[in-house]
Amino acid sequence: MTSFWKQLVLCALLIGGAALGWQNRVELTRLWEQPSASSDAVSPRQARNEGVPVIVGRTEVIEDNRTLSAIGTGFAFRSVTLRAASSGEIIEFNVVPERSFAESDTLMQLEDAEERFAVSLAEVRFNRASDERDRYLRLQDSGVASTARLEEIQTSFKVAEIELERARDELSKRVLRAPFDGITGLASVENGDRITTDAPIGSFDDRSRILVEFDLPEALLGRVFIGLGVTASTPSVEGRRFEGEISAIDSRIDAATRTARVRVAIDNTADLLRPGASFALELDLPGDRFPAVPELALQFSQGSLHVWRVQDGVVERVTLRLVRRSEGLVIVDGPLNEGDLIVVEGTQRLRDGSAVLVLNLEGEPRT
């Protein structure tokens, strides 16, 4: 085959492809441009009187639901850094990584000989002051003791009581107890070390639940609420997804980022999750119900969006507000009802009140 004939065949294929792309447009203009071959042929002017040929689609009403993906950081449900309440030598140390403790269990004991001696001395003074007070109360009832002396004895009793409470408090500071049910982490001291007041001992976490915090855009704040379900995954536990729910929403929006802090609680009864891990979160955010129309139906002119609605063979212009696009449809806000016929193709010749000829079957829109 010569070069000339090859070029001729190529041109024919290109023209044929373009013709297939215009198939729907040909159907729209068929009645407009081609008169019938019969003796009752209709002129273009008569075709216009019958109506502008159009293809329509139906309005749907759908929920404007959104799926939000976010990254957050995990925290223990309760977490503290253990610190010494007083200084001294460690004589008992039970803080071992990953060891569980119940509330009030002994984590660390400091040498407490002086404190126990102070408590014993305070108890003796308190008991003596108590006996003396009781004796003077009896004497006053018999009229022997003076009121002034009784007041002095009662003051001494009160002082002895306070000193006993203080001695007992100092003794209690020699013992570090678990503040709640939890698990200890790595310790920074050992048995036999001497520590100072407020020295850090180690971490202590309640991992029964993991709290994950992330920033939510302010535009979506109205869609979230306490108890909304969340799905989470973390690289620290591959192949697993965890269910949680929103447990707290911050009371204010950050003016710099225009986001609000949101906290998610995830059950960790199986103790697979760890504080500090990163989490990928997915939230299905419910939305209001809106009309939805095919993308091709939406027109823009004179600074506003609109569609052409078909009613009783004529069209009317309906002004709308764009909400967002969703899977080939456009979610809009405006006076449309479910099932309304909307012009999808053939909008170029339409005016308010124009008569139309619907080419496609009702309920089977072609877009």
C-alpha positions in Angstrom: 0.0 0.0 0.0 1.4 3.4 -1.0 1.9 6.2 1.4 -1.0 8.1 -0.1 -3.4 5.3 0.5 -2.1 4.8 4.1 -2.8 8.5 4.9 -6.2 8.2 3.4 -7.2 5.2 5.5 -5.8 6.9 8.7 -7.9 10.0 8.0 -11.0 7.8 7.5 -10.4 6.1 10.9 -10.0 9.5 12.7 -13.2 10.8 11.1 -15.1 7.7 12.2 -13.9 8.0 15.8 -15.0 11.6 16.0 -18.4 10.6 14.6 -18.9 8.0 17.4 -18.1 10.7 20.0 -20.9 12.9 18.7 -23.5 10.1 18.7 -25.6 11.6 21.5 -25.4 15.1 20.0 -26.6 13.7 16.6 -29.6 12.1 18.4 -30.5 15.5 20.0 -30.4 17.3 16.7 -32.0 14.6 14.5 -35.5 15.9 14.9 -34.2 19.5 14.7 -32.2 19.2 11.4 -33.6 16.2 9.4 -37.1 16.4 8.0 -39.1 13.2 7.5 -39.0 11.6 4.1 -42.8 11.1 4.1 -45.3 13.4 2.4 -46.0 14.9 5.9 -42.5 16.1 6.4 -41.9 18.5 9.3 -39.9 21.7 8.7 -37.3 22.9 11.2 -39.6 25.7 12.2 -42.4 23.1 13.0 -39.9 21.0 15.0 -39.2 24.1 17.1 -42.8 24.5 17.8 -43.0 20.9 19.1 -40.2 21.6 21.7 -36.5 21.7 22.1 -35.2 18.1 22.1 -33.4 17.3 25.4 -32.1 14.4 27.4 -33.0 14.4 31.1 -31.9 12.8 34.4 -33.7 12.5 37.7 -32.9 14.4 40.9 -31.8 12.2 43.8 -31.9 13.1 47.5 -28.8 11.8 49.3 -27.1 12.3 52.6 -24.0 14.5 52.5 -21.9 12.1 54.4 -18.1 12.5 54.5 -15.2 10.2 55.4 -12.4 11.9 57.3 -8.9 10.5 57.6 -6.6 11.9 60.3 -3.4 11.1 62.0 -3.2 11.2 65.8 -0.9 10.3 68.7 -1.9 7.8 71.4 -1.9 8.5 75.2 -2.6 6.3 78.2 -6.0 6.7 79.8 -4.2 7.8 82.9 -0.4 8.4 83.0 1.9 9.8 85.6 5.7 10.1 86.3 6.4 8.6 89.7 8.3 10.9 92.0 9.6 10.6 95.5 7.7 12.6 98.2 10.8 12.9 100.4 14.5 12.1 100.3 16.3 9.1 101.6 17.7 5.6 100.9 15.6 3.1 99.0 15.2 -0.1 101.0 12.5 -1.8 98.9 11.9 -1.2 95.2 9.2 -3.0 93.2 9.2 -1.0 90.0 9.8 -3.4 87.2 8.9 -2.8 83.5 5.5 -4.1 82.5 4.5 -5.1 86.0 0.9 -4.5 87.0 -0.1 -3.0 90.3 -3.4 -2.3 92.0 -4.2 1.0 93.5 -2.3 1.6 96.8 0.2 -1.2 96.2 3.7 -0.4 97.5 6.0 0.6 94.7 9.0 1.9 96.7 9.9 2.1 100.4 12.5 4.5 101.9 14.4 4.0 105.1 12.0 5.3 107.8 13.5 4.6 111.3 13.5 8.3 112.3 9.9 8.8 111.1 8.6 5.8 112.9 10.3 7.0 116.1 8.7 10.4 115.7 5.3 8.8 115.3 5.8 6.8 118.5 6.9 9.9 120.4 3.9 11.8 119.1 1.5 9.0 120.1 2.9 9.1 123.7 2.4 12.8 123.9 -1.1 12.6 122.4 -2.2 9.8 124.8 -0.9 11.8 127.8 -2.7 14.9 126.7 -5.8 12.9 126.1 -5.8 11.4 129.6 -5.2 14.8 131.2 -8.0 16.4 129.3 -10.4 13.6 130.3 -9.4 14.0 133.9 -10.0 17.8 134.0 -13.4 17.3 132.3 -14.4 15.1 135.2 -13.1 17.6 137.7 -15.0 20.4 136.1 -18.2 18.4 136.3 -17.6 18.2 140.1 -16.8 22.0 140.3 -13.1 21.5 141.4 -11.2 22.5 138.2 -11.2 26.0 137.0 -12.3 26.9 133.5 -9.0 28.6 132.6 -7.0 25.5 133.5 -9.4 23.3 131.4 -8.9 25.5 128.4 -5.2 25.2 128.7 -5.4 21.4 128.9 -7.6 21.3 125.8 -5.2 23.4 123.9 -2.3 21.1 124.8 -4.5 18.1 123.7 -5.1 19.8 120.3 -1.4 20.5 119.8 -0.5 16.9 120.6 -3.2 15.7 118.1 -1.7 17.9 115.3 1.8 16.8 116.0 0.7 13.1 115.8 -1.0 13.8 112.4 2.1 15.5 111.1 4.4 12.6 112.2 2.2 10.1 110.6 2.1 12.1 107.4 5.9 12.2 107.3 6.0 8.5 107.8 3.6 7.9 104.9 5.8 9.9 102.6 8.5 7.2 103.0 6.3 4.8 101.0 5.5 5.3 97.3 2.2 3.7 96.5 0.4 3.1 93.2 -2.0 6.0 92.5 -4.4 3.8 90.5 -4.5 0.4 88.8 -1.7 0.5 86.2 1.6 -0.8 84.8 5.1 0.5 85.5 7.7 1.3 82.9 11.4 1.6 83.0 12.8 2.9 86.3 15.5 5.5 86.6 16.7 4.4 90.1 17.5 1.1 91.9 17.2 -0.5 95.3 19.8 1.1 97.6 20.0 4.4 95.8 19.7 7.6 97.7 17.1 10.0 96.1 16.0 13.5 96.7 12.6 15.0 97.0 10.6 15.0 93.7 13.2 12.9 92.0 11.6 11.0 89.0 11.3 7.3 89.6 9.7 6.0 86.4 6.5 6.0 84.4 3.1 4.6 85.5 0.2 4.1 83.1 -3.3 2.9 83.0 -3.5 1.3 79.6 -7.0 0.0 79.9 -8.0 2.6 77.3 -5.8 4.5 74.8 -6.7 8.1 74.0 -5.9 9.4 70.6 -6.0 13.2 69.9 -6.1 14.8 66.4 -7.0 18.2 64.9 -10.4 18.6 63.2 -11.0 21.3 60.7 -13.6 23.8 61.9 -15.8 23.3 58.8 -16.5 19.7 60.1 -16.9 20.5 63.7 -20.7 20.5 63.5 -20.7 16.9 62.2 -18.9 15.3 65.2 -20.4 14.5 68.6 -19.5 12.5 71.7 -19.9 8.8 71.0 -19.3 9.0 67.3 -17.6 5.8 66.1 -14.0 5.9 64.9 -11.8 3.2 63.2 -8.1 3.2 64.0 -5.0 1.4 62.9 -1.3 1.7 64.0 2.0 0.5 62.6 2.8 -0.9 66.1 0.1 -3.6 65.5 0.1 -4.5 61.8 -3.0 -5.9 60.1 -5.4 -5.0 62.9 -8.1 -2.3 63.1 -9.5 -1.1 66.3 -12.9 0.5 67.1 -13.2 3.6 69.2 -15.4 6.6 69.8 -15.1 10.3 70.3 -14.8 10.9 74.1 -14.0 14.7 74.2 -14.1 17.8 72.0 -12.1 20.9 72.9 -14.2 23.9 74.0 -12.5 26.3 71.5 -11.0 26.5 68.0 -7.4 27.3 67.5 -7.3 30.7 65.8 -4.0 30.0 64.1 -4.9 26.6 62.5 -8.7 26.9 62.5 -8.9 23.4 64.0 -10.4 22.0 67.1 -8.7 19.3 69.2 -10.7 16.0 69.4 -10.0 13.0 71.6 -10.9 9.4 70.7 -11.0 6.6 73.3 -10.1 3.0 72.2 -10.6 0.0 74.4 -7.3 -1.7 75.1 -8.4 -4.6 77.3 -6.2 -6.9 75.3 -3.2 -4.5 76.0 -2.0 -4.5 72.4 -1.7 -0.8 72.1 0.9 1.5 73.6 1.0 5.2 74.6 2.9 7.3 72.2 2.1 5.3 69.1 0.8 7.0 65.9 -2.7 6.2 64.8 -4.4 6.5 61.4 -8.1 7.4 62.1 -11.1 7.1 59.9 -14.4 8.9 60.8 -17.7 8.6 58.9 -19.2 12.0 59.4 -23.0 12.2 59.0 -24.4 15.1 57.0 -27.8 16.6 56.1 -29.9 15.4 53.1 -29.5 17.4 49.9 -30.6 17.1 46.3 -28.1 15.6 43.9 -28.0 16.1 40.1 -25.7 14.8 37.3 -22.7 17.0 36.8 -23.6 17.8 33.2 -26.9 19.3 34.4 -25.2 22.1 36.4 -24.9 25.4 34.5 -23.2 28.6 35.4 -24.3 32.0 34.1 -24.8 35.5 35.4 -22.7 34.8 38.5 -24.8 31.9 39.8 -25.3 28.1 39.4 -28.6 26.7 38.0 -30.3 23.7 36.4 -33.2 23.4 34.1 -36.2 21.5 35.6 -38.8 20.0 33.3 -42.4 20.3 34.4 -45.5 19.6 32.1 -43.3 19.8 29.0 -41.7 23.2 29.7 -38.5 24.1 31.6 -37.8 26.5 34.4 -34.5 27.8 35.7 -33.7 26.7 39.3 -30.9 28.6 41.1 -28.8 26.4 43.4 -25.8 26.5 45.8 -23.0 24.0 45.3 -22.3 21.8 48.3 -19.8 19.4 46.8 -19.2 16.8 44.2 -19.6 13.1 44.9 -19.1 10.2 42.5 -20.4 11.7 39.3 -23.1 13.7 41.0 -23.2 17.2 42.3 -24.7 17.8 45.7 -26.6 21.1 45.7 -28.8 23.1 48.0 -31.9 24.5 46.5 -35.7 24.0 45.8 -35.4 20.6 44.1 -37.4 17.5 45.1 -36.5 13.8 44.7 -37.5 12.6 41.2 -37.5 16.0 39.5 -36.5 15.8 35.8 -33.4 17.8 35.1 -32.1 18.6 31.7 -28.7 16.9 31.2 -28.1 17.6 27.5 -29.6 20.2 25.2 -29.4 23.1 27.6 -27.9 25.6 25.0 -31.3 26.5 23.5 -33.3 26.7 26.7 -35.0 29.7 28.2 -37.5 30.0 31.0 -40.8 28.6 29.8 -39.3 26.9 26.7 -41.2 23.8 25.6 -39.0 20.7 25.4 -39.2 17.2 23.8 -37.7 14.6 26.1 -35.9 12.0 24.0 -34.9 9.4 26.6 -37.4 7.3 28.6 -38.5 8.6 32.0 -36.6 6.8 34.7 -33.8 5.8 32.3 -31.7 8.9 32.0 -28.8 9.0 29.6 -25.9 11.1 30.6 
